[in-house]
Amino acid sequence: MREFERKQLLERVEREGATLGADIPDEIEVQGETVELHQFVFEIKRRDTVPPGERERVEEAKKNLRRERLQRKQRLEDEAEAADLSFAEGEALVESIIGIDRALEALQSLGPTSIEQEAKAQEAADKKRWMKFLKQALGREDDTGKRGGY
């Protein structure tokens, strides 16, 4: 694959909205193991919430998908490794990365996996807003984030 083709494929991976209209692959090899990705995502998404027994499985799947995505993207970023690929192989690699992104988006949109996690996240956000308000009210930080208004 030539350098400009490699850059073109990397741009497709990073393009905002790349997953629009993209399909989740039926099967994908993740960490040396074949996963029926489409079926897994569909099975998890059709439920309103992730059952307690499935939470760990979903989190592990997301972690493995992120790792696999990174490895595939690094193959394209590495000039020497990408040079050994044909443009068609590079396109297939990009399509698989976009498919992984689509699956990750679907799994991320499941929302909080527990009420406790949601409450902790809300409490942390409230504390952060309160501290920012206090710093601004006490004149320790202006709107630009600089201390003392300078």
FIKOLZA-1660 file (N, C-alpha, C; in steps of 0.1 Angstrom, whole numbers, plus 5000, padded with zeros to 4 digits):
% residues 150
   i   px   py   pz ch aa at
   1 5009 4988 5000  A  M  N
   1 5000 5000 5000  A  M CA
   1 5009 5012 5000  A  M  C
   2 5005 5022 4992  A  R  N
   2 5013 5034 4992  A  R CA
   2 5009 5044 5003  A  R  C
   3 5018 5053 5006  A  E  N
   3 5017 5062 5018  A  E CA
   3 5004 5070 5017  A  E  C
   4 5001 5076 5006  A  F  N
   4 4988 5084 5005  A  F CA
   4 4976 5075 5007  A  F  C
   5 4976 5063 5003  A  E  N
   5 4965 5054 5005  A  E CA
   5 4963 5051 5020  A  E  C
   6 4975 5048 5027  A  R  N
   6 4975 5046 5041  A  R CA
   6 4969 5058 5049  A  R  C
   7 4973 5070 5045  A  K  N
   7 4968 5082 5051  A  K CA
   7 4953 5083 5049  A  K  C
   8 4949 5080 5037  A  Q  N
   8 4935 5081 5033  A  Q CA
   8 4926 5071 5042  A  Q  C
   9 4931 5059 5044  A  L  N
   9 4924 5049 5052  A  L CA
   9 4924 5054 5066  A  L  C
  10 4935 5059 5072  A  L  N
  10 4935 5064 5085  A  L CA
  10 4925 5075 5087  A  L  C
  11 4924 5084 5077  A  E  N
  11 4914 5095 5078  A  E CA
  11 4900 5089 5079  A  E  C
  12 4897 5079 5072  A  R  N
  12 4884 5073 5072  A  R CA
  12 4881 5067 5086  A  R  C
  13 4891 5061 5093  A  V  N
  13 4889 5056 5106  A  V CA
  13 4886 5067 5116  A  V  C
  14 4892 5078 5115  A  E  N
  14 4891 5089 5124  A  E CA
  14 4879 5099 5121  A  E  C
  15 4873 5097 5109  A  R  N
  15 4863 5106 5105  A  R CA
  15 4851 5106 5114  A  R  C
  16 4846 5118 5118  A  E  N
  16 4834 5118 5127  A  E CA
  16 4822 5113 5118  A  E  C
  17 4815 5105 5124  A  G  N
  17 4803 5100 5117  A  G CA
  17 4807 5088 5108  A  G  C
  18 4819 5082 5110  A  A  N
  18 4823 5071 5102  A  A CA
  18 4814 5059 5104  A  A  C
  19 4808 5058 5116  A  T  N
  19 4799 5046 5119  A  T CA
  19 4785 5048 5114  A  T  C
  20 4781 5060 5109  A  L  N
  20 4768 5061 5104  A  L CA
  20 4766 5052 5092  A  L  C
  21 4756 5044 5094  A  G  N
  21 4752 5034 5083  A  G CA
  21 4761 5022 5083  A  G  C
  22 4771 5022 5092  A  A  N
  22 4780 5010 5092  A  A CA
  22 4773 4998 5099  A  A  C
  23 4776 4986 5095  A  D  N
  23 4770 4974 5101  A  D CA
  23 4780 4969 5111  A  D  C
  24 4775 4963 5121  A  I  N
  24 4783 4955 5131  A  I CA
  24 4786 4942 5124  A  I  C
  25 4799 4938 5124  A  P  N
  25 4802 4925 5117  A  P CA
  25 4796 4913 5124  A  P  C
  26 4792 4904 5116  A  D  N
  26 4786 4891 5121  A  D CA
  26 4795 4884 5130  A  D  C
  27 4808 4882 5125  A  E  N
  27 4818 4876 5133  A  E CA
  27 4831 4884 5132  A  E  C
  28 4839 4884 5143  A  I  N
  28 4851 4891 5143  A  I CA
  28 4861 4883 5152  A  I  C
  29 4874 4883 5148  A  E  N
  29 4884 4877 5156  A  E CA
  29 4889 4887 5166  A  E  C
  30 4887 4885 5179  A  V  N
  30 4892 4894 5189  A  V CA
  30 4901 4886 5199  A  V  C
  31 4913 4891 5199  A  Q  N
  31 4923 4885 5208  A  Q CA
  31 4925 4870 5205  A  Q  C
  32 4924 4866 5192  A  G  N
  32 4926 4853 5188  A  G CA
  32 4914 4844 5190  A  G  C
  33 4903 4849 5193  A  E  N
  33 4891 4842 5195  A  E CA
  33 4880 4847 5186  A  E  C
  34 4872 4838 5179  A  T  N
  34 4861 4843 5171  A  T CA
  34 4849 4846 5179  A  T  C
  35 4844 4858 5177  A  V  N
  35 4832 4863 5185  A  V CA
  35 4821 4866 5175  A  V  C
  36 4809 4861 5178  A  E  N
  36 4797 4864 5170  A  E CA
  36 4792 4878 5175  A  E  C
  37 4799 4888 5170  A  L  N
  37 4797 4902 5175  A  L CA
  37 4783 4907 5173  A  L  C
  38 4777 4905 5161  A  H  N
  38 4764 4911 5158  A  H CA
  38 4754 4904 5168  A  H  C
  39 4754 4891 5169  A  Q  N
  39 4745 4884 5178  A  Q CA
  39 4746 4889 5192  A  Q  C
  40 4759 4890 5197  A  F  N
  40 4761 4894 5211  A  F CA
  40 4755 4908 5213  A  F  C
  41 4758 4918 5205  A  V  N
  41 4753 4931 5206  A  V CA
  41 4738 4931 5206  A  V  C
  42 4732 4924 5196  A  F  N
  42 4718 4924 5195  A  F CA
  42 4711 4918 5207  A  F  C
  43 4717 4907 5212  A  E  N
  43 4712 4901 5224  A  E CA
  43 4712 4910 5236  A  E  C
  44 4723 4917 5238  A  I  N
  44 4724 4927 5249  A  I CA
  44 4715 4939 5248  A  I  C
  45 4714 4944 5235  A  K  N
  45 4706 4956 5233  A  K CA
  45 4691 4954 5234  A  K  C
  46 4686 4942 5231  A  R  N
  46 4672 4940 5231  A  R CA
  46 4666 4940 5246  A  R  C
  47 4675 4939 5256  A  R  N
  47 4670 4941 5269  A  R CA
  47 4670 4955 5273  A  R  C
  48 4661 4959 5282  A  D  N
  48 4661 4973 5287  A  D CA
  48 4673 4976 5295  A  D  C
  49 4677 4967 5304  A  T  N
  49 4689 4969 5312  A  T CA
  49 4698 4957 5311  A  T  C
  50 4710 4959 5315  A  V  N
  50 4720 4948 5315  A  V CA
  50 4718 4941 5328  A  V  C
  51 4714 4928 5328  A  P  N
  51 4713 4920 5341  A  P CA
  51 4726 4920 5348  A  P  C
  52 4725 4919 5361  A  P  N
  52 4737 4918 5369  A  P CA
  52 4748 4908 5365  A  P  C
  53 4743 4896 5361  A  G  N
  53 4752 4886 5357  A  G CA
  53 4759 4888 5344  A  G  C
  54 4753 4897 5336  A  E  N
  54 4759 4900 5322  A  E CA
  54 4768 4913 5323  A  E  C
  55 4767 4921 5333  A  R  N
  55 4775 4933 5333  A  R CA
  55 4790 4931 5331  A  R  C
  56 4795 4921 5339  A  E  N
  56 4810 4918 5338  A  E CA
  56 4813 4913 5324  A  E  C
  57 4805 4905 5318  A  R  N
  57 4807 4900 5304  A  R CA
  57 4807 4911 5294  A  R  C
  58 4798 4921 5296  A  V  N
  58 4797 4932 5287  A  V CA
  58 4809 4941 5288  A  V  C
  59 4813 4944 5300  A  E  N
  59 4825 4952 5303  A  E CA
  59 4838 4946 5297  A  E  C
  60 4839 4933 5299  A  E  N
  60 4850 4925 5294  A  E CA
  60 4850 4926 5278  A  E  C
  61 4839 4924 5272  A  A  N
  61 4837 4925 5258  A  A CA
  61 4841 4939 5253  A  A  C
  62 4837 4949 5259  A  K  N
  62 4841 4963 5255  A  K CA
  62 4856 4965 5256  A  K  C
  63 4862 4960 5267  A  K  N
  63 4876 4962 5269  A  K CA
  63 4884 4954 5258  A  K  C
  64 4879 4942 5255  A  N  N
  64 4886 4935 5244  A  N CA
  64 4884 4941 5230  A  N  C
  65 4872 4946 5228  A  L  N
  65 4870 4953 5215  A  L CA
  65 4878 4966 5214  A  L  C
  66 4880 4973 5225  A  R  N
  66 4888 4985 5224  A  R CA
  66 4903 4981 5221  A  R  C
  67 4907 4971 5228  A  R  N
  67 4921 4966 5226  A  R CA
  67 4923 4961 5211  A  R  C
  68 4914 4954 5206  A  E  N
  68 4914 4949 5192  A  E CA
  68 4914 4961 5182  A  E  C
  69 4906 4971 5185  A  R  N
  69 4905 4982 5176  A  R CA
  69 4919 4989 5176  A  R  C
  70 4925 4991 5188  A  L  N
  70 4937 4998 5188  A  L CA
  70 4948 4990 5181  A  L  C
  71 4948 4977 5182  A  Q  N
  71 4958 4969 5175  A  Q CA
  71 4956 4970 5160  A  Q  C
  72 4944 4970 5155  A  R  N
  72 4941 4971 5141  A  R CA
  72 4945 4985 5136  A  R  C
  73 4942 4995 5143  A  K  N
  73 4946 5009 5139  A  K CA
  73 4961 5010 5139  A  K  C
  74 4968 5005 5148  A  Q  N
  74 4982 5006 5148  A  Q CA
  74 4989 4999 5136  A  Q  C
  75 4982 4988 5131  A  R  N
  75 4987 4982 5119  A  R CA
  75 4987 4992 5107  A  R  C
  76 4977 5000 5107  A  L  N
  76 4976 5011 5096  A  L CA
  76 4986 5022 5099  A  L  C
  77 4987 5026 5112  A  E  N
  77 4996 5037 5115  A  E CA
  77 5011 5034 5113  A  E  C
  78 5015 5021 5115  A  D  N
  78 5028 5017 5113  A  D CA
  78 5032 5016 5098  A  D  C
  79 5040 5025 5094  A  E  N
  79 5043 5026 5080  A  E CA
  79 5048 5014 5074  A  E  C
  80 5058 5007 5081  A  A  N
  80 5064 4995 5076  A  A CA
  80 5054 4983 5075  A  A  C
  81 5045 4982 5085  A  E  N
  81 5035 4972 5085  A  E CA
  81 5025 4974 5075  A  E  C
  82 5020 4987 5073  A  A  N
  82 5010 4990 5063  A  A CA
  82 5016 4988 5049  A  A  C
  83 5029 4990 5047  A  A  N
  83 5034 4988 5034  A  A CA
  83 5033 4974 5029  A  A  C
  84 5032 4964 5038  A  D  N
  84 5030 4950 5035  A  D CA
  84 5016 4947 5031  A  D  C
  85 5007 4956 5034  A  L  N
  85 4993 4953 5031  A  L CA
  85 4989 4959 5017  A  L  C
  86 4980 4952 5010  A  S  N
  86 4975 4957 4998  A  S CA
  86 4964 4968 5002  A  S  C
  87 4960 4976 4992  A  F  N
  87 4950 4986 4995  A  F CA
  87 4937 4979 4999  A  F  C
  88 4933 4968 4992  A  A  N
  88 4921 4960 4995  A  A CA
  88 4922 4955 5010  A  A  C
  89 4933 4950 5014  A  E  N
  89 4935 4945 5028  A  E CA
  89 4933 4957 5038  A  E  C
  90 4939 4968 5034  A  G  N
  90 4937 4980 5042  A  G CA
  90 4923 4985 5044  A  G  C
  91 4916 4984 5032  A  E  N
  91 4902 4988 5033  A  E CA
  91 4894 4978 5042  A  E  C
  92 4897 4965 5041  A  A  N
  92 4890 4955 5049  A  A CA
  92 4893 4958 5064  A  A  C
  93 4906 4962 5067  A  L  N
  93 4910 4965 5080  A  L CA
  93 4902 4977 5086  A  L  C
  94 4900 4987 5077  A  V  N
  94 4893 4999 5081  A  V CA
  94 4878 4996 5083  A  V  C
  95 4872 4988 5075  A  E  N
  95 4858 4984 5077  A  E CA
  95 4857 4976 5090  A  E  C
  96 4866 4968 5093  A  S  N
  96 4865 4960 5106  A  S CA
  96 4866 4970 5118  A  S  C
  97 4875 4980 5117  A  I  N
  97 4877 4990 5128  A  I CA
  97 4864 4998 5129  A  I  C
  98 4858 5002 5118  A  I  N
  98 4845 5009 5119  A  I CA
  98 4834 5000 5124  A  I  C
  99 4834 4988 5121  A  G  N
  99 4824 4978 5127  A  G CA
  99 4826 4977 5142  A  G  C
 100 4838 4976 5146  A  I  N
 100 4841 4975 5160  A  I CA
 100 4836 4988 5167  A  I  C
 101 4839 5000 5161  A  D  N
 101 4834 5012 5166  A  D CA
 101 4819 5012 5168  A  D  C
 102 4812 5007 5158  A  R  N
 102 4797 5007 5158  A  R CA
 102 4793 4998 5169  A  R  C
 103 4799 4986 5171  A  A  N
 103 4795 4977 5182  A  A CA
 103 4798 4984 5196  A  A  C
 104 4809 4991 5197  A  L  N
 104 4812 4998 5209  A  L CA
 104 4802 5009 5212  A  L  C
 105 4798 5016 5202  A  E  N
 105 4788 5027 5204  A  E CA
 105 4775 5020 5209  A  E  C
 106 4771 5009 5203  A  A  N
 106 4759 5002 5207  A  A CA
 106 4760 4998 5222  A  A  C
 107 4771 4992 5225  A  L  N
 107 4773 4988 5239  A  L CA
 107 4774 4999 5249  A  L  C
 108 4780 5010 5245  A  Q  N
 108 4781 5022 5254  A  Q CA
 108 4767 5028 5256  A  Q  C
 109 4759 5028 5246  A  S  N
 109 4746 5034 5248  A  S CA
 109 4736 5027 5257  A  S  C
 110 4741 5016 5263  A  L  N
 110 4732 5009 5272  A  L CA
 110 4729 5017 5284  A  L  C
 111 4737 5027 5287  A  G  N
 111 4734 5035 5298  A  G CA
 111 4741 5029 5311  A  G  C
 112 4738 5035 5322  A  P  N
 112 4745 5030 5334  A  P CA
 112 4742 5016 5337  A  P  C
 113 4752 5009 5341  A  T  N
 113 4750 4994 5344  A  T CA
 113 4744 4992 5358  A  T  C
 114 4744 5002 5366  A  S  N
 114 4738 5001 5379  A  S CA
 114 4734 5014 5385  A  S  C
 115 4724 5014 5394  A  I  N
 115 4720 5026 5400  A  I CA
 115 4731 5032 5409  A  I  C
 116 4739 5024 5415  A  E  N
 116 4750 5029 5423  A  E CA
 116 4760 5036 5415  A  E  C
 117 4764 5031 5403  A  Q  N
 117 4773 5038 5395  A  Q CA
 117 4768 5051 5390  A  Q  C
 118 4755 5051 5387  A  E  N
 118 4749 5064 5382  A  E CA
 118 4749 5074 5393  A  E  C
 119 4746 5070 5405  A  A  N
 119 4746 5079 5417  A  A CA
 119 4760 5085 5420  A  A  C
 120 4770 5076 5419  A  K  N
 120 4784 5081 5421  A  K CA
 120 4788 5091 5411  A  K  C
 121 4785 5088 5398  A  A  N
 121 4788 5097 5387  A  A CA
 121 4781 5110 5389  A  A  C
 122 4769 5110 5393  A  Q  N
 122 4761 5123 5395  A  Q CA
 122 4767 5130 5407  A  Q  C
 123 4770 5124 5417  A  E  N
 123 4776 5130 5429  A  E CA
 123 4790 5137 5426  A  E  C
 124 4798 5130 5418  A  A  N
 124 4811 5135 5414  A  A CA
 124 4809 5148 5405  A  A  C
 125 4799 5147 5396  A  A  N
 125 4797 5159 5387  A  A CA
 125 4791 5171 5396  A  A  C
 126 4783 5168 5405  A  D  N
 126 4778 5178 5414  A  D CA
 126 4789 5185 5422  A  D  C
 127 4798 5177 5427  A  K  N
 127 4809 5182 5435  A  K CA
 127 4818 5191 5426  A  K  C
 128 4821 5187 5414  A  K  N
 128 4829 5194 5405  A  K CA
 128 4823 5208 5402  A  K  C
 129 4810 5208 5399  A  R  N
 129 4803 5220 5396  A  R CA
 129 4803 5230 5408  A  R  C
 130 4801 5224 5420  A  W  N
 130 4801 5232 5432  A  W CA
 130 4815 5238 5435  A  W  C
 131 4826 5230 5433  A  M  N
 131 4839 5236 5435  A  M CA
 131 4842 5247 5425  A  M  C
 132 4838 5245 5413  A  K  N
 132 4840 5255 5403  A  K CA
 132 4833 5268 5406  A  K  C
 133 4820 5267 5411  A  F  N
 133 4812 5278 5415  A  F CA
 133 4819 5285 5427  A  F  C
 134 4824 5278 5437  A  L  N
 134 4830 5284 5448  A  L CA
 134 4843 5291 5444  A  L  C
 135 4851 5286 5436  A  K  N
 135 4863 5292 5431  A  K CA
 135 4860 5305 5424  A  K  C
 136 4850 5305 5416  A  Q  N
 136 4846 5317 5408  A  Q CA
 136 4840 5327 5418  A  Q  C
 137 4832 5323 5428  A  A  N
 137 4826 5332 5437  A  A CA
 137 4836 5338 5446  A  A  C
 138 4847 5331 5450  A  L  N
 138 4857 5336 5459  A  L CA
 138 4868 5343 5451  A  L  C
 139 4867 5344 5438  A  G  N
 139 4876 5352 5430  A  G CA
 139 4889 5344 5428  A  G  C
 140 4889 5331 5430  A  R  N
 140 4902 5324 5428  A  R CA
 140 4904 5319 5414  A  R  C
 141 4893 5320 5406  A  E  N
 141 4894 5315 5393  A  E CA
 141 4884 5323 5385  A  E  C
 142 4888 5328 5373  A  D  N
 142 4878 5335 5365  A  D CA
 142 4873 5325 5355  A  D  C
 143 4865 5330 5345  A  D  N
 143 4858 5321 5336  A  D CA
 143 4868 5314 5326  A  D  C
 144 4880 5320 5325  A  T  N
 144 4890 5314 5316  A  T CA
 144 4898 5303 5323  A  T  C
 145 4896 5301 5335  A  G  N
 145 4904 5291 5343  A  G CA
 145 4916 5296 5349  A  G  C
 146 4919 5309 5347  A  K  N
 146 4931 5315 5353  A  K CA
 146 4928 5320 5367  A  K  C
 147 4938 5319 5375  A  R  N
 147 4936 5323 5389  A  R CA
 147 4938 5338 5390  A  R  C
 148 4930 5344 5399  A  G  N
 148 4931 5358 5403  A  G CA
 148 4926 5367 5392  A  G  C
 149 4920 5362 5381  A  G  N
 149 4915 5371 5371  A  G CA
 149 4925 5377 5361  A  G  C
 150 4937 5372 5361  A  Y  N
 150 4947 5377 5352  A  Y CA
 150 4947 5370 5339  A  Y  C
% end
